[in-house]
C-alpha cells in the first residue's frame, strides 16, 4: 500500500486542498497513517481529533480516524468546534500525545485541510513533507487503535473565562460588545461563552453553516466586517469582534467602526501583558507596523520581528519564552496565563480584560495610536520558480544600501520615509508587498522603491490575488 498526494496539497503550515479535486478520503487516511506512524516511533499512542463546520469535514474525519487506527493510534474524538478547542484538548488532556483539526480555515467552502500538533509542538514544514514521503513509500506501521468520544467544550469555555479573574467586575459589567462568528466553527462555543460573560453581548451568525451564507469568514478583509460595523453602530456598542472560519484568527473594530488591525490589537495586548511581565519579549511578524515595535519598547518590552506563519511564530515563542506574539493576519498567541496557541475567542476575552485593566475604552486605545499611512497587503502572482530567486536578487542589490535592510523573512527596508517589505509567500505562487509611512508622499516614494526593485528583476506588481 502506498499513496500519492496532489502536489499542491502539502503546504508549509498545514495540509489543504479542494474537495473532490485535490483532496479526499484517501488523502485523509494516508495522513492518519503517516501521523500515527511518526507518533508511535516517538513514543506516543493517542491523538485528539476535531473538525470544523464544513460540509466535507465529517467525511474527512471518518477517513482520518481509520488511518490513525490502522497504524496503531488510539483516537479521542472531540467533535465539531473551533481549531483552538482542539489545541486546548491536546494541551490539557494528560493522556493525549498529539492533535489534528480538520479545517479549511478561511478558504472558500469547497476547500478543506488539516492543522496538526505533535507532542505539544506545531507540526509543519519538513514534518508535512515527511508525511508525503512516507505515503509514497507505504512506510507505515500496522496496528489497531481504539476510538472514544470526549465532551470538552464546557471545560474549554471555563478555561478561557480564567482570563477575567482579578479584573474589576464593575467595569466588565458595563461593557457592550458585538461578536460575528461568520457561520464558522466558533459559533456554538461563542454562544456558551457569551452567556457566561459579564456585560451585554450581541451575536451575529453563530449557526454553523459551511456554505457561509452571510459573508466570507476572513476578518482581515474589511468588507467582511460590514455587518459587525452596522451592529456596533445600531446598538451603540463599545467594540466588535469577528472570527475566521475555524476560530483561530481575530478581527476587531472599535466603537466608531474603525478596524483594529492585527498589529494594532497587539499594541493593546502588549501594554497590558508588559505590566505583569516587565521586560518580556513580544513577537510580531515582518508585516507589522513600526508603531507596534516602538510601543513594545516604550512599555519596557523587547520587540522581536519574526517570520510570517503561525507555526513559525509558535516555535519562536517557545524558544524565547515570549508571553505574547501576533501576526497581521489576526493570529494572536498568549503564553502568559494561557497555552501559547492562537485562539480568537480567547483573544476576544483578553481585549475585554485589557480595556478594563488599562482603564480606557477600546475606542480610546485605538484613537491614541499613531496615524500611519499604509498600503494593504499587496499580493501578486509570480511563478513558483521565480518567487524566492527574485527576493534573493533584491537582497543582493541592497547589500550596500544606506537604508536598514532586514532579511528575516524576505526583505524589509527601513528609511526616513518609513518601511517597505517584499517577501515570497510560503503557501502560494505569490510575492507579498507592504509599505508604511507617516505621510502619503512618503508612502508613494516607498511604493516606487518596491516597483523599481521588481522591475530590476523583470517583474511587476500585477493584479492583487487573494489568499
C-alpha positions in Angstrom: 0.0 0.0 0.0 1.2 3.5 -0.9 -0.4 6.8 -1.6 0.5 9.8 -3.8 -0.7 13.3 -2.7 -1.6 16.0 -5.3 1.5 18.3 -5.5 -0.5 21.3 -4.3 -1.8 19.8 -1.0 1.2 19.5 1.3 1.9 23.1 2.4 4.3 24.9 4.7 1.9 25.3 7.7 -0.8 22.8 7.1 -2.3 20.4 4.5 -5.0 21.9 2.4 -6.9 21.2 -0.9 -10.1 21.3 -2.9 -12.6 18.6 -2.0 -13.2 16.2 -4.9 -10.3 17.7 -6.9 -7.1 17.6 -4.9 -8.3 16.3 -1.5 -10.4 13.4 -0.5 -10.9 10.5 2.0 -7.8 8.6 0.7 -5.6 11.5 1.5 -7.1 11.8 4.9 -6.5 8.1 5.5 -2.8 8.5 4.4 -2.3 11.5 6.7 -3.7 9.5 9.6 -1.4 6.5 8.8 1.7 8.8 8.5 1.0 10.8 11.6 0.3 7.7 13.7 3.4 6.0 12.5 5.6 9.1 13.3 3.9 9.5 16.7 4.4 5.8 17.5 8.1 6.0 16.7 8.4 9.0 19.0 6.8 7.0 21.8 3.2 8.4 21.6 0.0 6.5 21.2 -3.1 8.8 21.4 -4.4 11.6 19.2 -7.2 14.1 19.7 -9.2 14.8 16.5 -11.6 17.7 15.9 -13.3 19.2 12.9 -14.8 22.5 11.6 -18.2 23.3 10.2 -17.5 22.5 6.6 -19.8 20.1 4.7 -16.9 17.8 3.9 -15.4 17.7 7.4 -17.3 14.7 8.8 -16.2 12.5 5.8 -12.6 13.5 6.2 -12.8 12.9 10.0 -14.0 9.4 9.4 -11.2 8.6 7.0 -8.5 10.2 9.1 -9.5 8.2 12.2 -9.5 5.0 10.1 -5.9 5.8 9.1 -4.8 6.7 12.6 -6.3 3.4 13.9 -4.8 1.3 11.1 -1.3 2.4 12.2 -2.0 1.6 15.9 -3.0 5.0 17.2 -5.9 5.5 19.7 -8.2 8.4 18.9 -10.1 10.8 21.2 -12.9 12.5 19.2 -13.6 16.0 20.5 -16.2 16.7 17.8 -17.1 19.8 15.8 -15.6 23.1 17.1 -13.0 25.8 16.5 -9.4 24.8 15.9 -8.3 26.3 19.3 -10.7 23.9 21.1 -8.7 21.0 19.5 -5.4 22.8 20.6 -6.9 23.0 24.1 -7.7 19.3 24.1 -4.1 18.5 23.1 -2.7 20.8 25.7 -5.0 19.8 28.6 -5.6 16.1 28.3 -2.7 14.3 30.0 -3.1 11.1 28.0 -3.0 12.7 24.6 0.2 13.0 22.6 -0.9 14.9 19.5 -3.9 16.6 17.8 -5.4 17.0 14.4 -8.0 19.5 13.4 -9.8 19.1 10.1 -10.4 22.6 8.8 -10.4 24.8 5.7 -9.8 27.9 7.9 -10.8 31.0 5.9 -10.7 29.4 2.4 -13.8 29.1 0.2 -16.4 26.5 1.1 -15.1 23.8 -1.2 -11.7 23.7 0.4 -10.6 21.7 3.5 -7.5 20.7 5.2 -5.6 19.7 8.4 -3.8 21.5 11.2 -1.6 19.4 13.4 0.1 19.4 16.8 2.8 16.8 17.6 3.7 16.2 21.3 3.0 19.8 22.1 4.8 21.4 19.2 3.5 22.7 15.8 3.8 20.1 13.0 4.8 21.8 9.8 7.3 22.3 7.0 9.6 19.3 6.9 7.1 17.3 9.1 4.4 17.7 6.4 6.8 16.7 3.6 7.7 13.6 5.6 4.1 12.5 5.6 4.2 12.7 1.8 7.4 10.7 1.5 6.1 8.0 3.9 2.8 7.8 1.9 4.7 7.4 -1.4 6.8 4.6 0.1 4.0 3.0 2.0 6.2 3.4 5.1 3.5 2.9 7.7 3.3 0.9 10.9 0.3 -1.6 11.1 -1.8 -1.8 14.2 -5.3 -1.4 15.5 -6.3 1.6 17.6 -9.4 2.4 19.6 -11.8 5.4 19.3 -13.6 7.2 22.2 -15.5 10.5 22.3 -15.0 13.2 25.0 -17.1 16.3 25.6 -14.6 19.2 26.0 -16.5 22.3 25.1 -17.5 23.3 28.6 -14.0 22.8 30.0 -12.7 24.9 27.1 -15.1 27.7 27.9 -14.3 27.7 31.6 -10.6 27.7 31.0 -10.9 30.8 28.8 -13.0 32.6 31.4 -10.0 32.5 33.8 -8.7 35.5 31.8 -11.3 37.6 33.7 -10.2 36.7 37.2 -8.8 39.7 39.1 -10.5 42.1 36.7 -12.8 44.7 38.1 -16.3 43.2 37.9 -18.0 46.6 37.8 -16.0 47.7 34.8 -16.7 44.4 33.0 -20.5 44.6 33.6 -20.7 48.0 31.9 -19.2 46.7 28.6 -21.3 46.2 25.5 -19.7 44.1 22.8 -20.7 42.8 19.3 -19.5 39.4 18.0 -19.6 37.9 14.5 -18.9 34.2 14.2 -19.4 34.3 10.4 -21.2 31.0 10.4 -17.9 29.4 11.2 -17.0 26.6 13.7 -16.7 29.0 16.7 -20.4 29.8 16.7 -21.7 27.3 19.4 -18.6 28.0 21.6 -19.3 31.7 21.3 -22.9 31.3 22.4 -21.9 29.4 25.5 -19.1 31.8 26.2 -21.3 35.0 25.8 -23.9 33.5 28.2 -21.2 33.4 30.9 -19.6 36.8 30.2 -20.4 39.9 32.3 -21.8 42.8 30.3 -24.1 43.0 27.3 -23.3 40.8 24.2 -24.8 40.8 20.8 -24.1 37.9 18.5 -24.2 37.5 14.7 -24.2 34.3 12.6 -23.5 31.7 15.3 -25.2 29.0 13.4 -22.6 26.8 11.8 -23.0 26.7 8.0 -20.2 25.5 5.8 -21.6 27.4 2.8 -21.0 30.8 4.7 -24.3 32.4 3.5 -23.8 35.8 5.1 -20.2 36.8 4.3 -16.9 35.0 3.8 -15.3 34.3 7.2 -12.0 36.2 6.9 -11.9 39.1 9.4 -8.7 40.7 7.8 -10.8 41.8 4.8 -12.6 44.9 5.8 -15.7 44.2 3.5 -16.4 41.1 5.7 -16.8 43.4 8.8 -19.7 45.4 7.3 -22.4 43.6 9.3 -20.4 43.9 12.5 -19.9 47.6 11.9 -23.6 48.1 11.4 -24.4 46.1 14.6 -21.9 48.2 16.7 -23.4 51.4 15.3 -27.1 50.4 15.6 -26.7 49.2 19.2 -24.1 51.8 20.3 -21.7 49.1 21.4 -18.2 49.6 22.8 -16.5 47.5 20.2 -16.9 44.4 17.9 -15.0 41.2 17.4 -15.1 38.8 14.4 -13.6 35.3 13.8 -12.4 33.4 10.8 -13.9 30.1 9.8 -12.1 28.0 12.3 -11.8 30.5 15.2 -8.0 30.9 15.4 -7.9 34.4 13.8 -9.5 37.5 15.3 -10.7 40.8 13.6 -11.9 43.8 15.6 -13.5 47.2 15.3 -13.8 50.0 17.8 -16.9 51.8 18.8 -16.6 54.2 15.8 -16.3 51.3 13.4 -12.6 51.8 12.8 -10.8 48.5 12.1 -8.2 47.5 14.7 -5.7 45.5 12.6 -3.7 42.6 13.9 -0.6 44.7 14.8 -2.8 47.3 16.5 -4.5 44.7 18.7 -1.1 43.6 19.6 -0.2 47.1 20.8 -3.2 47.0 23.2 -2.3 43.4 24.4 1.4 44.4 24.8 0.7 47.3 27.1 -1.5 45.0 29.3 0.9 42.0 29.3 4.0 44.0 29.9 2.5 45.3 33.2 2.8 41.8 34.7 5.8 40.6 32.6 8.2 43.6 32.6 11.0 43.3 30.0 9.4 40.4 28.2 9.9 39.6 24.5 6.9 40.4 22.3 7.0 38.8 18.8 5.3 40.1 15.6 5.7 39.1 12.0 7.6 41.2 9.4 4.3 42.7 8.1 3.6 44.5 11.4 3.7 48.3 11.8 6.8 50.0 13.2 4.4 51.6 15.6 3.9 48.2 17.3 7.7 47.6 17.8 8.0 51.2 19.1 5.1 50.6 21.5 6.6 47.4 22.9 9.9 49.3 23.6 8.0 52.2 25.1 6.4 49.9 27.7 9.7 48.3 28.5 9.4 45.1 26.4 11.8 43.6 23.9 10.3 43.7 20.4 11.2 40.8 18.1 10.4 40.8 14.4 10.0 37.2 13.1 8.9 35.2 10.0 5.2 35.1 9.0 3.3 31.9 9.7 1.5 30.7 12.8 3.7 27.6 13.2 7.0 29.6 12.9 5.8 32.2 15.4 4.7 29.5 17.9 8.1 27.8 17.6 9.9 31.1 18.2 7.8 31.8 21.3 8.8 28.5 22.8 12.5 29.3 22.1 12.4 32.8 23.6 9.9 32.3 26.4 7.8 35.1 25.0 4.4 35.6 26.7 2.8 37.3 23.7 3.0 37.2 19.9 0.9 38.0 16.9 0.6 38.4 13.2 -1.1 40.9 10.9 -3.4 38.1 9.8 -5.1 38.1 13.2 -3.3 35.1 14.8 -2.6 36.2 18.4 -0.7 33.9 20.9 -0.9 34.3 24.7 1.5 32.3 26.8 1.4 34.4 29.9 -1.5 32.6 31.6 -2.6 30.5 28.6 -1.1 27.8 26.4 0.7 29.8 23.7 -1.5 28.8 20.8 -3.6 31.1 18.6 -7.2 31.3 19.9 -9.5 34.1 18.6 -12.2 33.5 21.3 -9.6 33.8 24.0 -8.1 36.9 22.3 -11.6 38.4 22.3 -11.9 37.9 26.1 -8.3 39.3 26.5 -9.4 42.5 24.7 -12.3 42.9 27.2 -9.8 42.3 30.1 -7.2 44.7 28.7 -9.6 47.5 28.3 -10.9 47.1 31.8 -7.4 46.7 33.3 -6.0 49.7 31.4 -9.0 51.8 32.4 -9.6 53.0 28.8 -12.2 52.1 26.2 -11.1 50.2 23.1 -12.1 53.3 21.1 -9.7 55.5 23.2 -7.0 52.9 22.9 -7.4 52.8 19.1 -7.6 56.6 18.9 -4.3 57.1 20.7 -2.4 55.1 18.2 -0.1 57.0 15.8 -1.7 57.7 12.5 0.2 55.8 9.9 -0.5 55.7 6.2 0.0 52.2 4.8 -0.8 50.0 1.8 -3.0 47.0 2.2 -1.1 43.7 1.8 -0.4 43.6 -1.9 -0.3 40.0 -3.3 0.6 39.4 -6.9 1.2 36.2 -8.9 4.8 35.2 -9.6 5.9 31.9 -10.9 6.9 29.4 -8.2 10.3 29.0 -9.8 10.9 32.8 -9.6 9.5 33.9 -6.3 12.4 33.1 -3.9 15.0 33.9 -6.5 13.6 37.4 -7.1 13.8 38.1 -3.3 17.5 37.0 -3.3 18.2 39.3 -6.2 16.7 42.2 -4.2 18.8 41.3 -1.2 21.9 41.3 -3.2 21.2 44.7 -4.9 20.5 46.3 -1.5 23.6 44.7 0.2 25.4 48.1 0.3 22.3 50.3 0.8 22.4 53.1 3.3 18.9 52.0 4.4 18.3 49.5 7.2 17.7 46.2 5.4 16.3 43.2 7.4 16.3 39.8 5.8 14.4 37.8 8.5 11.6 36.9 6.1 12.0 38.4 2.6 13.4 41.9 2.5 12.2 44.7 4.9 13.8 48.1 4.2 13.5 51.0 6.7 14.5 54.6 5.8 13.5 58.2 6.6 10.1 57.7 4.8 9.1 54.6 6.7 9.5 51.0 5.6 8.6 48.6 2.8 8.5 44.8 2.6 8.8 42.3 -0.2 8.5 38.6 0.7 7.6 35.3 -1.0 4.5 33.5 0.2 5.2 30.0 1.6 1.8 28.7 0.6 1.2 30.2 -2.9 3.0 31.3 -6.0 2.8 35.0 -5.0 5.0 37.8 -3.8 3.7 39.9 -0.9 4.4 43.6 -0.6 3.5 46.2 2.0 4.7 49.7 2.9 4.0 52.2 5.7 4.8 55.8 6.2 3.7 58.9 8.2 2.6 60.7 5.1 1.1 59.9 1.7 4.1 61.4 -0.1 6.4 59.1 1.9 4.3 56.1 1.1 4.3 56.9 -2.6 8.2 57.0 -2.5 8.3 53.7 -0.7 6.0 52.0 -3.2 8.1 53.4 -6.0 11.1 51.7 -4.5 9.2 48.4 -4.4 8.3 48.8 -8.1 11.8 49.7 -9.0 13.2 46.5 -7.4 10.5 44.4 -9.1 11.3 46.0 -12.4 15.1 45.3 -12.0 14.1 41.6 -11.5 11.9 41.7 -14.6 8.6 41.6 -12.6 5.8 44.0 -11.9 3.1 44.4 -9.3 0.1 42.9 -11.1 -3.5 42.5 -10.1 -3.7 41.6 -6.4 -4.7 38.0 -5.7 -6.5 36.6 -2.6 -5.2 34.1 0.0 
